Amino acid sequence: MTFVNTLAPSKLALPVLFLAWMAFVGSIIFVLFAMRSLQSGLSKTFDEIMDRLSEVEHAERSGESGISIPKKKIHYAKVEILNQLAIGAFIVGVLLLGFFVGYNLWVGPAC
């Protein structure tokens, strides 16, 4: 709040400032959900790898040959969407904050 009194002593367009803060909070929340989703996805992928490794070890012990390990690219669409939402919310917050400061400097009384 210190910068509000310094840059915007007349406190014009305060709802825009509150919207900017909500956008920043939304950005943080999206990042937290993305991190949690990524952690869950990596844990699931690790479990799949360990299961496959157990199958390969069992096949080696029993003398089977020709065991193939499929290679696939791991893509977490949910994490990508949440990250894009976080970036978007952050940019909206920066734009709103810039508008708030600019509006108060332009329209507000001269210091």
BELQUI-V137798 format. One record per residue. PHI is phi in degrees with one decimal (NA if undefined). NEAR is the number of other C-alpha atoms within 12 Angstrom. Layout:
phi,near
PHI,NEAR
PHI,NEAR
This chain:
phi,near
NA,13
-61.1,9
-67.6,14
-63.8,21
-68.0,17
-76.9,15
-90.1,25
-137.9,29
-62.7,23
-83.5,21
52.6,26
-81.5,24
59.6,26
-60.7,23
-57.7,15
-65.8,25
-62.8,30
-65.5,20
-63.5,24
-62.0,27
-63.0,26
-63.8,21
-65.0,27
-64.7,27
-63.4,20
-60.3,26
-60.8,27
-63.2,23
-64.0,21
-61.0,27
-64.0,27
-62.6,19
-66.0,22
-64.5,26
-63.6,22
-65.8,19
-64.4,23
-64.9,25
-61.0,17
-64.2,17
-64.5,20
-66.3,18
-63.5,14
-64.1,16
-63.8,19
-61.9,16
-62.0,14
-63.5,17
-64.7,19
-65.5,15
-62.8,15
-65.1,19
-63.1,18
-62.3,16
-62.8,18
-66.1,21
-62.5,17
-64.8,15
-65.3,16
-65.2,15
-65.3,11
-87.1,11
83.8,11
-71.5,13
-126.9,12
80.6,9
-73.7,17
-113.2,13
-107.9,16
-68.2,12
-106.0,8
-137.3,8
-81.3,7
-90.7,16
-134.4,14
-107.8,21
-64.0,14
-61.8,21
-65.2,25
-62.7,19
-64.0,20
-63.3,26
-65.9,27
-65.4,19
-64.3,25
-63.8,27
-63.8,24
-62.1,21
-64.1,27
-64.9,27
-63.3,20
-60.8,25
-61.8,27
-64.2,24
-63.6,22
-64.5,26
-64.2,30
-62.1,23
-63.2,24
-59.1,32
-65.7,29
-61.0,22
-62.3,24
-68.7,28
-72.8,23
-77.2,18
-91.6,19
-64.6,20
-66.8,14
-69.9,11
-79.8,13
